[in-house]
Structure formats: C-alpha cells, structure tokens
Amino acid sequence: MQQSRDGSRQRNLIVLLMAVAIVAMGYFAAVKIVSKGKADFQTRELNIVQTAVVHLMADNDISRIPNPVTSPTNDMTAFPDTTASTEAKGFQEGDKPGYLLYAHDKTPDGTAEHLFYYVNFSETTWTYAATGDGTVIQGEKAKD
C-alpha cells in the first residue's frame, strides 16, 4: 500500500508541475500578445489617420494641404489644416475654415453645419503632424 501512495504522490506532483508550467506559459504568451497588441494599435492608428488624410484630400480635390499642422497634435478637430480660409477652399463666409479629419465642413452653403467625419474620434492616442503632400508623421503618445 505504501508504494501506491508514493506513486500517487509522484503523479500528483507531476500533474501539479505541469499545471504550473501551463499557467506560466499562458501568462508569458499573454504578456507577449499584449505588448504586440500595443504596437499593432499604434500602427493601426497611424494607418487610420493617414488613410483619412488621403480621403480628405481626394474628397476636397486638393493635391496639397495648404497649411499643414507641423507641431504634433492629437486633436483631430484641428488636423491636418485648421487655418485654410473659406475663400481658399472656395467656400462662403460663414462656412467652417480648414481641412479637418473630425467635423470638416465640405459643403459651401454659408453655414458651419452638415459636417463630415473622416475619423470617428476627436482625439488620438498618439500625436501627429503633416506635410504639404499629405504625409502623416506619428509622434509620441499623447499625455493623458
């Protein structure tokens, strides 16, 4: 009977060690996935912002952003160009100036209504700057 108990204890110890090893492997895999996920999110956000700028430029029939934001920002209500005048856009007084990813006025009707959203968020996690040709440069993570 004694040998049977020792064998049972050894099996229990082996099962316990295997369980610990499986949990540890799962933990380290989860840490790796979370780390990779953060890098993937950063890249995805850059791709979303870059695609939105390209769409904005095509939609507004411009080949250059007149006054690109060169100081990194995470405010999409002021990106990529908050200062292009309504006249430069061919719009009327009362329309909203600028070429904006969030709440852009693309209707020349004399009002800052009927806004268009190239992105569905007003702030990003990382900061962005733009060049005249529409290239988006991702900066540091925005402060909370």
Salt bridges, closest charged atoms under 4 A:
ASP40 OD2 - LYS36 NZ 3.25
ASP59 OD2 - LYS106 NZ 2.65
